[in-house]
Amino acid sequence: MQRLVSALLKREGYRVDVFLTGRDALRSLEARDYDVLLLDLMMPHEGGMTVIRELLERRPDLLQRSLVLSASSQSVIGSVTGKVAGVVRKPFEPPDLINAIERVRKPK
């Protein structure tokens, strides 16, 4: 899924950084700012929920530019609603993801 999303976004002209674990993502978020953060709830080690909890404490501004990609149940998705800018349900159509990103993207 990471490769597909990355390829789609690069083809659309976005610069993309991919992290295999929540721990890696958090490390990068300490050093860089991002226009949009896409999170999968099912990442190895520190998953998307851990990243969300950490960002609530350290970078709540970034949560307003964060989208969760998930095929999880409605109850799991409900647990992140209100904490992040939105949820994109998997499977999704590429235009749906691009539209969601543009909606929450940090203004230039």
NUVEX-470515 format. One record per atom (N, C-alpha, C): residue number from 1; residue in three letters; atom name; x, y, z. Coordinates in steps of 0.001 Angstrom, whole numbers, plus 500000, padded with zeros to 6 digits. Layout:
residues N
SITE seq type atom     px     py     pz
SITE NUM  ala   CA      X      Y      Z
...
END
This chain:
residues 108
SITE seq type atom     px     py     pz
SITE   1  met    N 500832 498816 500000
SITE   1  met   CA 500000 500000 500000
SITE   1  met    C 500882 501255 500000
SITE   2  gln    N 501963 501218 500803
SITE   2  gln   CA 502856 502387 500847
SITE   2  gln    C 503425 502704 499472
SITE   3  arg    N 503838 501679 498759
SITE   3  arg   CA 504415 501902 497425
SITE   3  arg    C 503388 502462 496457
SITE   4  leu    N 502166 501952 496522
SITE   4  leu   CA 501118 502436 495627
SITE   4  leu    C 500780 503897 495907
SITE   5  val    N 500595 504226 497172
SITE   5  val   CA 500268 505602 497538
SITE   5  val    C 501428 506527 497183
SITE   6  ser    N 502640 506110 497478
SITE   6  ser   CA 503812 506910 497160
SITE   6  ser    C 503921 507168 495659
SITE   7  ala    N 503751 506132 494856
SITE   7  ala   CA 503829 506283 493403
SITE   7  ala    C 502735 507210 492886
SITE   8  leu    N 501532 507059 493396
SITE   8  leu   CA 500416 507920 492995
SITE   8  leu    C 500727 509380 493300
SITE   9  leu    N 501182 509646 494510
SITE   9  leu   CA 501440 511031 494915
SITE   9  leu    C 502616 511635 494161
SITE  10  lys    N 503646 510853 493933
SITE  10  lys   CA 504787 511357 493156
SITE  10  lys    C 504364 511677 491730
SITE  11  arg    N 503521 510828 491158
SITE  11  arg   CA 503023 511070 489804
SITE  11  arg    C 502207 512361 489739
SITE  12  glu    N 501571 512715 490856
SITE  12  glu   CA 500782 513947 490927
SITE  12  glu    C 501642 515160 491266
SITE  13  gly    N 502951 514945 491464
SITE  13  gly   CA 503864 516058 491704
SITE  13  gly    C 504182 516350 493156
SITE  14  tyr    N 503734 515495 494061
SITE  14  tyr   CA 504031 515690 495478
SITE  14  tyr    C 505413 515123 495809
SITE  15  arg    N 506092 515737 496777
SITE  15  arg   CA 507301 515141 497341
SITE  15  arg    C 506829 514238 498476
SITE  16  val    N 507339 513027 498520
SITE  16  val   CA 506829 512023 499453
SITE  16  val    C 507974 511428 500263
SITE  17  asp    N 507789 511366 501577
SITE  17  asp   CA 508669 510614 502467
SITE  17  asp    C 507843 509459 503017
SITE  18  val    N 508392 508259 502982
SITE  18  val   CA 507688 507071 503466
SITE  18  val    C 508444 506532 504675
SITE  19  phe    N 507689 506189 505714
SITE  19  phe   CA 508268 505611 506919
SITE  19  phe    C 507576 504290 507194
SITE  20  leu    N 508369 503287 507513
SITE  20  leu   CA 507817 501955 507720
SITE  20  leu    C 507238 501762 509109
SITE  21  thr    N 507662 502590 510057
SITE  21  thr   CA 507151 502469 511424
SITE  21  thr    C 506739 503834 511947
SITE  22  gly    N 505879 503818 512942
SITE  22  gly   CA 505502 505060 513604
SITE  22  gly    C 506693 505725 514261
SITE  23  arg    N 507602 504932 514781
SITE  23  arg   CA 508807 505462 515422
SITE  23  arg    C 509616 506290 514426
SITE  24  asp    N 509803 505773 513211
SITE  24  asp   CA 510536 506503 512182
SITE  24  asp    C 509816 507794 511801
SITE  25  ala    N 508508 507723 511697
SITE  25  ala   CA 507733 508921 511360
SITE  25  ala    C 507889 509979 512442
SITE  26  leu    N 507784 509592 513703
SITE  26  leu   CA 507917 510552 514795
SITE  26  leu    C 509298 511191 514808
SITE  27  arg    N 510313 510393 514534
SITE  27  arg   CA 511679 510928 514479
SITE  27  arg    C 511789 512015 513406
SITE  28  ser    N 511238 511757 512246
SITE  28  ser   CA 511295 512728 511154
SITE  28  ser    C 510457 513968 511471
SITE  29  leu    N 509339 513774 512143
SITE  29  leu   CA 508470 514902 512469
SITE  29  leu    C 509117 515861 513464
SITE  30  glu    N 510083 515387 514217
SITE  30  glu   CA 510826 516266 515123
SITE  30  glu    C 511747 517201 514351
SITE  31  ala    N 512210 516753 513187
SITE  31  ala   CA 513207 517509 512427
SITE  31  ala    C 512621 518303 511261
SITE  32  arg    N 511443 517922 510781
SITE  32  arg   CA 510902 518543 509569
SITE  32  arg    C 509444 518902 509749
SITE  33  asp    N 508995 519803 508900
SITE  33  asp   CA 507575 520131 508853
SITE  33  asp    C 507013 519562 507556
SITE  34  tyr    N 505793 519133 507588
SITE  34  tyr   CA 505149 518555 506416
SITE  34  tyr    C 503842 519287 506137
SITE  35  asp    N 503503 519369 504852
SITE  35  asp   CA 502233 519988 504478
SITE  35  asp    C 501057 519093 504852
SITE  36  val    N 501245 517788 504701
SITE  36  val   CA 500206 516802 505005
SITE  36  val    C 500872 515554 505554
SITE  37  leu    N 500212 514909 506496
SITE  37  leu   CA 500691 513644 507051
SITE  37  leu    C 499617 512590 506793
SITE  38  leu    N 499999 511509 506112
SITE  38  leu   CA 499106 510372 505911
SITE  38  leu    C 499523 509277 506874
SITE  39  leu    N 498566 508779 507629
SITE  39  leu   CA 498857 507749 508620
SITE  39  leu    C 498036 506501 508360
SITE  40  asp    N 498684 505362 508479
SITE  40  asp   CA 497983 504091 508468
SITE  40  asp    C 497918 503629 509919
SITE  41  leu    N 496764 503221 510368
SITE  41  leu   CA 496634 502795 511770
SITE  41  leu    C 497378 501500 512054
SITE  42  met    N 497682 500723 511015
SITE  42  met   CA 498270 499402 511209
SITE  42  met    C 499754 499358 510854
SITE  43  met    N 500536 500360 511259
SITE  43  met   CA 501980 500337 511006
SITE  43  met    C 502657 499467 512065
SITE  44  pro    N 503795 498861 511731
SITE  44  pro   CA 504524 498060 512713
SITE  44  pro    C 505039 498913 513879
SITE  45  his    N 505263 498283 514987
SITE  45  his   CA 505778 498928 516205
SITE  45  his    C 504816 500025 516635
SITE  46  glu    N 505268 501256 516673
SITE  46  glu   CA 504381 502360 517022
SITE  46  glu    C 503495 502633 515817
SITE  47  gly    N 502237 502255 515912
SITE  47  gly   CA 501317 502431 514792
SITE  47  gly    C 500747 503838 514737
SITE  48  gly    N 499792 504006 513856
SITE  48  gly   CA 499189 505311 513647
SITE  48  gly    C 498566 505905 514897
SITE  49  met    N 497949 505078 515735
SITE  49  met   CA 497343 505603 516973
SITE  49  met    C 498413 506165 517907
SITE  50  thr    N 499549 505518 517978
SITE  50  thr   CA 500644 506026 518808
SITE  50  thr    C 501137 507358 518270
SITE  51  val    N 501268 507451 516946
SITE  51  val   CA 501695 508709 516335
SITE  51  val    C 500687 509806 516658
SITE  52  ile    N 499404 509505 516560
SITE  52  ile   CA 498370 510497 516875
SITE  52  ile    C 498475 510945 518323
SITE  53  arg    N 498636 510008 519258
SITE  53  arg   CA 498767 510377 520678
SITE  53  arg    C 499979 511273 520912
SITE  54  glu    N 501101 510936 520288
SITE  54  glu   CA 502312 511757 520437
SITE  54  glu    C 502098 513148 519856
SITE  55  leu    N 501459 513217 518712
SITE  55  leu   CA 501231 514520 518083
SITE  55  leu    C 500239 515367 518871
SITE  56  leu    N 499293 514727 519548
SITE  56  leu   CA 498378 515481 520413
SITE  56  leu    C 499154 516259 521468
SITE  57  glu    N 500232 515660 521968
SITE  57  glu   CA 501055 516309 522987
SITE  57  glu    C 502046 517299 522402
SITE  58  arg    N 502689 516902 521277
SITE  58  arg   CA 503811 517689 520756
SITE  58  arg    C 503483 518592 519577
SITE  59  arg    N 502593 518164 518703
SITE  59  arg   CA 502335 518896 517450
SITE  59  arg    C 500849 518866 517073
SITE  60  pro    N 499976 519393 517928
SITE  60  pro   CA 498547 519336 517585
SITE  60  pro    C 498225 520060 516277
SITE  61  asp    N 499050 521044 515903
SITE  61  asp   CA 498831 521746 514630
SITE  61  asp    C 498933 520791 513448
SITE  62  leu    N 499827 519824 513524
SITE  62  leu   CA 500007 518878 512423
SITE  62  leu    C 498823 517931 512298
SITE  63  leu    N 498146 517652 513392
SITE  63  leu   CA 496971 516777 513309
SITE  63  leu    C 495881 517402 512445
SITE  64  gln    N 495848 518723 512353
SITE  64  gln   CA 494866 519387 511510
SITE  64  gln    C 495192 519239 510026
SITE  65  arg    N 496375 518684 509735
SITE  65  arg   CA 496790 518404 508359
SITE  65  arg    C 497078 516911 508186
SITE  66  ser    N 496475 516084 509029
SITE  66  ser   CA 496708 514642 509004
SITE  66  ser    C 495474 513898 508517
SITE  67  leu    N 495730 512913 507677
SITE  67  leu   CA 494678 512030 507198
SITE  67  leu    C 495028 510599 507586
SITE  68  val    N 494033 509859 508040
SITE  68  val   CA 494212 508449 508359
SITE  68  val    C 493684 507638 507186
SITE  69  leu    N 494505 506712 506710
SITE  69  leu   CA 494083 505760 505682
SITE  69  leu    C 493751 504466 506406
SITE  70  ser    N 492523 503992 506273
SITE  70  ser   CA 492143 502844 507087
SITE  70  ser    C 491041 502012 506446
SITE  71  ala    N 491156 500716 506654
SITE  71  ala   CA 490090 499779 506309
SITE  71  ala    C 489475 499228 507591
SITE  72  ser    N 489805 499849 508715
SITE  72  ser   CA 489356 499369 510024
SITE  72  ser    C 487853 499570 510200
SITE  73  ser    N 487359 498982 511265
SITE  73  ser   CA 485939 499080 511583
SITE  73  ser    C 485555 500520 511914
SITE  74  gln    N 484268 500776 511870
SITE  74  gln   CA 483765 502121 512163
SITE  74  gln    C 484136 502558 513582
SITE  75  ser    N 484180 501638 514532
SITE  75  ser   CA 484531 502014 515903
SITE  75  ser    C 485983 502465 515997
SITE  76  val    N 486870 501813 515263
SITE  76  val   CA 488275 502221 515262
SITE  76  val    C 488405 503594 514607
SITE  77  ile    N 487735 503777 513492
SITE  77  ile   CA 487780 505070 512806
SITE  77  ile    C 487181 506156 513689
SITE  78  gly    N 486116 505815 514412
SITE  78  gly   CA 485510 506777 515329
SITE  78  gly    C 486466 507245 516403
SITE  79  ser    N 487426 506407 516761
SITE  79  ser   CA 488376 506779 517809
SITE  79  ser    C 489360 507858 517353
SITE  80  val    N 489519 508050 516042
SITE  80  val   CA 490423 509092 515550
SITE  80  val    C 489668 510314 515033
SITE  81  thr    N 488369 510156 514800
SITE  81  thr   CA 487574 511281 514318
SITE  81  thr    C 487629 512408 515342
SITE  82  gly    N 487877 513603 514867
SITE  82  gly   CA 488019 514749 515754
SITE  82  gly    C 489451 515021 516161
SITE  83  lys    N 490307 514019 516040
SITE  83  lys   CA 491727 514192 516358
SITE  83  lys    C 492529 514550 515114
SITE  84  val    N 492084 514051 513965
SITE  84  val   CA 492776 514289 512697
SITE  84  val    C 491825 515024 511746
SITE  85  ala    N 492392 515516 510653
SITE  85  ala   CA 491584 516287 509705
SITE  85  ala    C 490571 515424 508959
SITE  86  gly    N 490888 514148 508777
SITE  86  gly   CA 489956 513295 508055
SITE  86  gly    C 490421 511867 507963
SITE  87  val    N 489532 511034 507440
SITE  87  val   CA 489793 509613 507250
SITE  87  val    C 489482 509277 505796
SITE  88  val    N 490396 508568 505157
SITE  88  val   CA 490175 508061 503807
SITE  88  val    C 490053 506552 503943
SITE  89  arg    N 488883 506048 503603
SITE  89  arg   CA 488622 504611 503750
SITE  89  arg    C 489284 503826 502630
SITE  90  lys    N 489971 502733 503017
SITE  90  lys   CA 490551 501818 502038
SITE  90  lys    C 489523 500741 501726
SITE  91  pro    N 489412 500316 500506
SITE  91  pro   CA 490116 500803 499321
SITE  91  pro    C 489529 502147 498894
SITE  92  phe    N 490363 502972 498291
SITE  92  phe   CA 489916 504291 497845
SITE  92  phe    C 490281 504476 496376
SITE  93  glu    N 489613 505405 495760
SITE  93  glu   CA 489938 505788 494390
SITE  93  glu    C 490990 506890 494451
SITE  94  pro    N 491986 506877 493569
SITE  94  pro   CA 493030 507904 493604
SITE  94  pro    C 492510 509344 493689
SITE  95  pro    N 491480 509725 492915
SITE  95  pro   CA 491007 511111 493043
SITE  95  pro    C 490485 511446 494443
SITE  96  asp    N 489920 510451 495129
SITE  96  asp   CA 489431 510695 496491
SITE  96  asp    C 490576 511043 497432
SITE  97  leu    N 491700 510337 497297
SITE  97  leu   CA 492859 510627 498136
SITE  97  leu    C 493433 512000 497800
SITE  98  ile    N 493593 512298 496522
SITE  98  ile   CA 494144 513590 496112
SITE  98  ile    C 493250 514732 496610
SITE  99  asn    N 491944 514589 496478
SITE  99  asn   CA 491021 515625 496950
SITE  99  asn    C 491127 515824 498452
SITE 100  ala    N 491242 514734 499196
SITE 100  ala   CA 491376 514838 500653
SITE 100  ala    C 492676 515549 501023
SITE 101  ile    N 493760 515227 500338
SITE 101  ile   CA 495047 515876 500612
SITE 101  ile    C 494953 517367 500330
SITE 102  glu    N 494390 517730 499200
SITE 102  glu   CA 494280 519152 498852
SITE 102  glu    C 493409 519909 499848
SITE 103  arg    N 492417 519240 500397
SITE 103  arg   CA 491513 519875 501358
SITE 103  arg    C 492234 520242 502665
SITE 104  val    N 493194 519403 503096
SITE 104  val   CA 493844 519635 504400
SITE 104  val    C 495246 520201 504295
SITE 105  arg    N 495734 520315 503094
SITE 105  arg   CA 497129 520747 502857
SITE 105  arg    C 497420 522127 503429
SITE 106  lys    N 498615 522242 503996
SITE 106  lys   CA 499086 523515 504553
SITE 106  lys    C 499168 524539 503430
SITE 107  pro    N 498573 525721 503635
SITE 107  pro   CA 498653 526739 502582
SITE 107  pro    C 500100 527167 502338
SITE 108  lys    N 500406 527426 501094
SITE 108  lys   CA 501773 527855 500735
SITE 108  lys    C 501975 529309 501073
END
